[in-house]
Amino acid sequence: MIPQWLIEKKRDGIELSAGEIREWIRAYTDGAIPDYQMAAMAMAIFFRGMTPDETAALTKAMLESGAVLAWPSVPRPKVDKHSTGGIGDKVSIVLAPLAAELGLAVPMISGRGLGITGGTLDKLESIPGYRTGLGRREMERVLEQCGCSMVGQTEDLVPADRRLYALRDVTGTVPSVPLIVSSIMSKKLAAGLDALVLDVKWGSGAFMPTLEQARGLAGSLMDVGRRMGKRMAALITDMNHPLGRSAGNSLEVRESIEALKGNAPPDLEELTVELCAAMLVLGGVLPALEPARRAARERLRSGKAFARFRRMVELHGGDPSVLDNPALLPGARIRESLRARRDGCLERIDAGMVGRACLVLGAGRRSAADPIDHGVGVSDIAERGRQCRAGDVLAVVNANARGACEEAMRILDGAVIIGDAPAAPPELIQDRIGL
């Protein structure tokens, strides 16, 4: 294989064969193709795109660059969920133990936040002692004992993606749909799943700015998953307003604990229940969505899933006492209230700007090496559609530095959209695919 010939082929819009793609990824993983040639190929893919066959072949080649997990000692159906990321999206923390409580095994390989969207691993590491780096045997033991485990990508899982993702981040090729799809699906399929449910978000606080772009991404993800023999479904969800009432690592863990005890805010409950129902149907636990919804809603409101989450944390080395007393989680020294400037109906608090405020506070990363302040973020976020009066609290900034607090307040002040007339908020779940 002559690397530049394949680069030229893709540059000129000529379809690559599965064999060419497989050899390219093998050579890149082995170090035979340098980063500058991989960067050129990624840019060619960015501009020329890939056919469905090419995208599936790329995903398969990346998947086969490392180990593929299996769980022979776990008899339950193995089903997971993947979110494309959003502001205040703590669904995974609530969903995994809830789905396990209802009979599924959830081997969830999660990611860290980068930019304005938070990462599940960063949130879980707010819990003192929680280990996200379990080996396969440890993860299998956790699955056997409590049905769910939430970990990070290990060194031997999809090494091609680990190298390529870092390169995409610095070469302007992150938005390429084929590269997004192959990155997501190779990691998820490496977890040894029977089925996968997608939460594809769109809006100011999401990677996809429009509904149609989100639908296109969902369709491509599902096509690849089905080609790999997996049962797939997707929800398209609105991310123009933060999900739940908090954004920031320990703040979201606190909210998740309350949700698992039966006190979820309505939007968090709705999305968790819908995703769980889809997982139960794809996993064959229940035959249809409506009884699955009822089961998920009843089990969530009962608080029974909390004990399973507590057990998972314990098995991961985390301190379960902080779950019983969330005041022990990392906190912030400064709390500043954002207040409404006038009477009216709260149309939304722009999710993207809330994410930028969290980034300023230190809850997120500008680069992969940045440290995280687990105690900061935005809490007490007002519900969309609420009637408010001038002076009402719409959100609270939690900060550990006065300058960062003031900057976050300035950002949030411009994020609030208040209308004159009462208006029903848009549907949170805007489309269902494969359900």
N, C-alpha and C positions, 0 to 999 in steps of 0.2 A: 504493500500500500504506500502510495506517495501522498502524504497529507495535503500538500497544496492542490493536488488534482481534485480531491474531494471538496476542499474549500471552494475552488473555482466552479465545480459542478453545482453546489448549493447556491453560490453567488449568482449563477446564471439561471437559476430557477429549475434545475433538472432534479428530478426525484432521486433520492438515494435509496439503495436497496437495503433490506434488513441486514444482509451480510456486511455491507459497507459500514452501516451504523454500528453494528456489533463490534467489528474490528476497530473502528475509531475509538469507541468507549473503552475497549480493552487496552488499547495502546495508551490512551490518556491516563487511565487508572494506573498503569504500570510505569508511567513517567516517560514513555517513548515519544509522546507528543507534548511539546512545551506549552506553557500557558499562553504565549502570544499567538500560537496557531489555534488553540481552543477558543481564545477571545475572538479571533477572526471568524471561526465557524459559528460561534454564538451570534455575532453581529449579522452574518449571512442569514441565519435562521430568523433573527429578529425582523429583517427586511423582507425575506422571501417566504417566511412561514414554513409549515410542514403539512403534508397530507395526513389524513387520519392513519394511514399505514405507517408513515414515517414516525409519527408521534408515538404510536403503539410500539414500534420497534425500538425507539429511543428509550422508552420507559422500561421495556423488557431488558435491554442491554444494561441499563443503569441498575435495575433490580439484581441482575445476575453478576454485577461487579463485586458483590459481597455475600454474606450469609442471608439465608431466608429462614426465619424462625418457624418452629412447629411446636405444638403443645400436646403431645400424646397423652399426658396424664390429666388433661383438663377436658372432660367430656362435653362440657357446655358448648353451644354455638359461639364462635368467636366473631364478634361484631364490634366495629368501632365507628366513630364519627370524626369528620374533619371539618374544621371551620377555616375559611380563608382569612379570618382575622378581623377584629373590630374593636371599638372602644367600649370598655366595660363588659366584654364578652367572657364571663366566667362560667359559661354553660358546662364546659368539660368537667369542672370540679364537682358540679352537682349531678351531671348526667351519668358519669361512669359508675359511681356507687348505686345510683337509682336503677340503672340497667342491670347491674349485677344482682341487686336485690330481687329483680324480676326474672332471673334465670339465665342471663347471658354472661359470657366471659368477655371482658373488655381489656385487651392488651394494648393500651394507648401509648404510642410513641409521640411525644409532644415536642413543641419547639419553644424557643425563647423569643421575647419581643425584640423588634428592631424597628426604629423609627417610632411612629405614633401608636402602633398597635401593640398591645401587651402580649406576653407569652405565658402559657400555662406553667412552664417550669419555673419562671421567676416568681409567679404567684405562690406555687407550692413551697418554694424555698423561703418564703416568709415564715414558714413553720419551722422552728428550731429543730435541727437534726435531720430534717427530711432529706433523703438521698434520692436523687434523680438518676444516678448512674449505676443502676443495678445490672448485673450480668444476667444472661439468659436463665441460668439455673435459679438464681434468686427471684427473678421475675416470675418464673413458673411456680415457685413455691408460694408467692404472694397470690397468684391467680388461683391456685388450688385452695388456699385458705379463705380468701374473701371475694374472689371473682373479678377483681379489677386491679390494675396496676398502671401507674402513670409515670413514665420514665422518659429520658432523653435518648437521642440517637447514639448508639454505641459505635466504637471504632470500626467494627467489622460489618456494620449495616450500611449498604449503599455508599461505599467510599467515593464512587464517581460523583454522586450528588454533592457530597461534602466539598470536594474540590471545585466543582462547577458552580455551586451556589456562591461561594466566596468570590469567584471570578466575575460572575454576573453582577454582583453588587457593586463592583468598581468599574464596570465597562458599559453601563447604561443599557443592559439587556434584560434587566429584571422583568419588565412588562411583557416579554415574549410569551404568548399563550402556550406554544408547544413546550417551552422550557419550564413554565410554571407547572403544566400538567405532568410532565415526566418527573419533576422534582417531588411533587406531592404524592403521586401514585406509586412511584418506586419505593418511597419510605413507608407508605401505608401497606402496600402489598408485602413488604419484607417482614411485617409483623405477624404473618401467618393467619390472615383473616378469611372468614367465609363470606362476609358481606361488609359493605361500607355505606354509611349515610353521610352526605355532604351538606354543609351549611355554607352556601355561597352568598356572600354579602355584597351589597352595592350601596353607593352613596358617599357623602363627604368623609365619613370615617372608615371607608373600606378601600381595598385595592382597586376594585372595579367601580368607576364613577357612575356608570349608567346601568339601568336594569337590563338592557339588551346585551351589554358586555358580560354581565353576570350570567345571563342565560347561555351565552356562547361558551363561556368557561365551563359551566356546569355540564353542558352537552359533551364537550371534549373530554372532561374528566370521566363522565359516565361511559362514554364509548370505549376508552382505554380499559377501564375496570371490567366491563362486560367482555371485551376481547380476551382478558386474562381469566375469564371464567368466574368472576365474582358477581354476586347479587348487589345491585346499586340503586340508590335513590338520592334525590337532592331536593333541598328547600332553597328558595331564593328569598333572602330576608333584607329588610330595610336597615341601613346603618347610617342614617342621617342624624339620628339622635342616639345618645349612648344607651346601651342595654343595661337595665337595672338602675340602681341608684348610686353606684360608685364606680370609679375608674382609678386604678392604682393597686399595687400588689396585695399588701396585707388588708387593705380596705375591701378588696374583692373576696379575699378569703373569709373575712368576717361576714360579708353578705351571703356567701355560699353556705357558711355554717347555719345562718338563720334560715336559708332556703331549705337546707336538708332537715331542719327541725320543723318544717312545715310553714314557714313564714316568708315565702318568696314573693317579691314584687310581681304584679300581674304579667308584665312582658317577659321576665325571666322564666316564670312558671309556664307561660304559653309555649315559648320556644323549646324549653327542656322537655315538656310533655310531648310535643310534636316530634321532636327528634327521637325520643325514647320509643314512641309508638312505632315509628318507621323502623327502628332497630329491631324491635320485638317481632314485627311482621317479617322482615327480611331474614331474621334468624330462625323463623318457624316456631317461635314460642306461642304466638297468638295468630289467629287466621286472618284478621282484618283490622283496619286502622281504628275503628270506633271502640271496640272492646279493648284494644291496646291503649288508646288514649285514657279510657276510664281507669284501667289498671295503673297506668303511670301516674295519673293525677291523684288517685286515692293513696298510692304508696308514698308519693312525695309529700302530700299534706299530712299524712300520718306521722311523719318524722322517723319512720323505720329505717330509711336509707342512711341516716346520720351514723348509726352504730357501725354500719359497714364502712363508711368513710373513715371513721375513727380507727377501725381495725387496719385499714389500708395504710393510714399514716403511721401507725405503730409498727407495722411490718416493714415499712420503708425507713425506720429509724427515727421518725419524727416524734416530738413530745406531744402525746395526746392531751396533756393537761391544758394546753393553750386552746384546744378546741372547746373544752368545758368552760374556760375563762378567756374569751377572745381579747380581753384587755391586756393580756400578756403578750400578744402579738406586737411586732414593731409599730410604733406610732410616730406622731409628729408633734413638735413643740408649739407650732403656730397654727391657729385655725382662724380663717378670715371668711366672712360670709359675703357672698355675691347676692345683691338685692335687686329686685325689679325696679326699673326707673319709672314705670308708669303702669296704670291699670290696663287690663286686657286679658287675652287668652294666649297662653304660652304655646306657640306653634312648634318650636323646638329649640334646643340648645345645640348648636352645630357640633356634631360628634368629632369632626376633624380638628376643630379648634380646642375641644376638650382634650383630645390626644396631644396636641401641641403644648397645652398647658401642663399636662402630666410630664411631658418630655423636659420642659423647662424646670420643673420641680425636682427632676432626678428619678422619676418612676420608670423612665424608658431609656433607651440607648441611642445616641447619635451614631456610634460605631460599635462593632461587636465587642470591643475590649472595654467599653465603658462600664464602670461599676453601677449598681442599682441601689437606690435608697428604697427599701421595701415599705417604709412607713408613710410615704408621701402620696399625694394624689388628690382627686376631687371626689367628695362624698355628698350625700344628701341632695342628689340631683333631682330636681322637680320633674314630675311626670308630665309627659306631653299632653296637651289639651287642657291643662289645668287653668282655671280662672284665677288670676292673681291681681293683687293691688300693689301700688307703689310701695316699696319698702319690704315686701315679702322676700324671704330667703329662697333663692332658686338653686343654690349650690354652695358648698363650703370647700375652700381651698385648705388642704393639709400640707404644711411646709415645714422644713427645718432650716431655712435661710430666709431672712427678711426680703432680700433683693429678689430671690426667685418667687416668693409669694406675691410681691408687687407686680412682677412681670406676668405671672399666671393670671392675676386678677385683671390686668389690662386685656389679655387675650380673651378671657371669658366674658368680659364686659361686651366685647364685640361679637360674641357667639350667640347671644340671646336674641331670639326673634319672637316678638309679642305682637299679635294681631288685635284688631278692634272687636271682631265678632267671634263668638264661640264657634269652634270648628272641631269636628271629629278628627282625631289623628289618623294617618294612613295605616293600612293593614301592616302589621309587622311581617307576616309571612305573605309574600307577594306572588309566589308560584310554587308548585310542587311538580317534580318531574320523576316519573317512574313509580308513582304511588297511586 
